[in-house]
Amino acid sequence: MKKNLHKRQLQIALLYFCIAAVLGLLLRSFSMLSFDFNYRYVVHAHSHIALLGWVYVALTTLLHYCFAKDTSKNTYNWIFWCTQITLVGMLLTFPFQGYALFSIIFSTLFLIVSYIFTYHFWKNIAPTHKKSNALKCVKASLIYMVVSSLGPWALGAIMSTLGPQSIWYRLSIYFYLHFQYNGWMLLALLGLFLFVLEQRGHIIPQKSFVLFFKSIHIGIILTFFLSTLWTEPSTWLYVLGGVGAMVQIGAFLFFWKLTKNGIGVLFLSNLQNRLLRTVVVLISIKIVLQFLTAMPYFAQMVARYLDFTIGYLHLTFLGVISIGLFLIMDYCNLLRISKSSIAFYMVGFLLTETLIFFKGVSAWLQWKVFSGYALALNLCSLFIFLGLMLILFYNRTKS
């Protein structure tokens, strides 16, 4: 019963991902469409449904499935459906009014419900997991999720006093995104990966885990300063950001050393093994790119050419986080991933990333972008949507 409940909820999360993909297609078709819409409003809807509809719902569902007591499901269900009300509210308001009264009400209610989920989860952890390393990562990820919400709370005050042109406006957004991506989402995924290893009997020695745990926290906190370098701050912030990036590289290398010998006990399928290797490669690219931005030249280049930032965010979201979620869901037999669906998704992901970074490089080197760029980007994005729809259709027919 519990498994069927979470399967249905993950299908709802995937549906949000499909909607976010449609909104992404709409945005990338903006220059080619004859009808008018507010581009910025749709961007807000796209980002909120992607981060909160797909990733948040998927992660919280997986966390509840793996760590919570069976007796907690009634309250959890209530929290889940309250979350859906706030998400549908955002979906119906952001595209038409951007940040305005009703969209702010729904996004504020979402934050409140996320706090309630965190409290509920914390109070309903199954006793068998309370001393596990996996749970330590998950608890820390939830703390980072709550901390990240300080960014949205600050936006209202900043907009009413300093205005959206203030550097503090952008810094609040970057604060939120950094601790969402690098704190909440990435650490929750690591916790879920440790969970499946621990279920198979692979336990990381406590001293080694503590070293990794401290290192990853130092890396997460200090790399936030990389998000401030576009303001051309004091040299010390470059140093702190660079130290954080190096510590994070070391933490992930150490984590891989601690876990790679345990991968054999998971008995991964060929597809799952390829997904895992893909995530490892993409995390490696992510942390190297992050390290490069600690250097003033690259920091200013990224700040000047927005496509580099968009490419990096999509690399993290569509690559590391989403493919990581697909792996965990498929391994736990909660959402089945077929070879054809992931093939469509990966083709779309790799081609769109190539095109986005190509545009950034072209702007940097003052090259001309080929005339069919917008159409090519849109067609490549269509592969992502088709891959997601195939996953959704496959799971609906199997349920």
Salt bridges, closest charged atoms under 4 A:
ASP70 OD1 - LYS2 NZ 3.36
ASP330 OD1 - ARG336 NE 3.85
